[in-house]
Amino acid sequence: GSITLRDNRIEGNVVGVSLGYGWGGGVAFIDAKATMRGNVVTKNRATTSGSGVFVDDGSDASLENELYVANVCGDSGSALFVDGLNASQTSSATLLNVTIADHKCSGGVGHAVLVDNATVTVRNAIFWNNGGGEVHVGNGSLQATYTNSQKKLPGAGNISVNPGFAGSGDAAYRLRSSVGRWDGSKWVKDASSSPCLDVGDSSTGVGSEPTPNGGRANLGAFGRTPTASKSN
């Protein structure tokens, strides 16, 4: 059926330890029409893959303004795993303003996104410090545009620069700004600004970013939101 998850914190869940295999440490969608908005998925563990989120068996997921950080999996796993049942029953996911960072696996190889028998579209995202690379595609495809990743991805507007994360606690993974950054309770000014400000896809607009906002969306989980980092 249709499932919507908004503004949750999903933390510290584990799947598959006693079995020695398992997918979907934080969230698993099976044959679902899924929408996730504004969630933080962190410190979850899957013994195999999809330690943060698992989209499987013909599911179609829309992921927007999502923050997936510090999830843990087995060898060569991923924070987000989009997997179809087979070549005829594929899954799909659309990522808009998503941050996937600091994902590690037991073998030291952890992808931000793993794709198999699925189609994934990414815009305005940040994939950073994910161990073994940002994406891995088996059967299927991943198209990324206006996305910052440690290993630059092919596609229009894609970059590879240190995103300049700032903040701590629930305000972590914000973008530095000399004009104004939300620290969880107030606006603060940094000594320098992140290169991920104002480089999003112009067709997405700035959403509800506060002024001044440069007229173009920020990358990452907080772009196009009321607490996006400010810029001139």
Stockholm file with secondary structure:
# STOCKHOLM 1.0

chainA/1-232         GSITLRDNRIEGNVVGVSLGYGWGGGVAFIDAKATMRGNVVTKNRATTSGSGVFVDDGSDASLENELYVANVCGDSGSALFVDGLNASQTSSATLLNVTIADHKCSGGVGHAVLVDNATVTVRNAIFWNNGGGEVHVGNGSLQATYTNSQKKLPGAGNISVNPGFAGSGDAAYRLRSSVGRWDGSKWVKDASSSPCLDVGDSSTGVGSEPTPNGGRANLGAFGRTPTASKSN
#=GR chainA/1-232 SS CEEEEESCEEESCEESTTTTCCBCSSEEEESCEEEEESCEEESCEESSBCSSEEEETTCEEEEESCEEESCEESTTEEEEEEECSSSSSCEEEEEESCEEESCEETTSCEEEEEEESEEEEEESCEEECCEEEEEEESSEEEEEESCEESSCCSSTTCBCCCCCEECCGGGTTEECCSSBEECSSSEECCSSCCTTTTCSCGGGCCTTCCSSBTTSCCSSTTTTSTTCCBBC
#=GC SS_cons         CEEEEESCEEESCEESTTTTCCBCSSEEEESCEEEEESCEEESCEESSBCSSEEEETTCEEEEESCEEESCEESTTEEEEEEECSSSSSCEEEEEESCEEESCEETTSCEEEEEEESEEEEEESCEEECCEEEEEEESSEEEEEESCEESSCCSSTTCBCCCCCEECCGGGTTEECCSSBEECSSSEECCSSCCTTTTCSCGGGCCTTCCSSBTTSCCSSTTTTSTTCCBBC
//
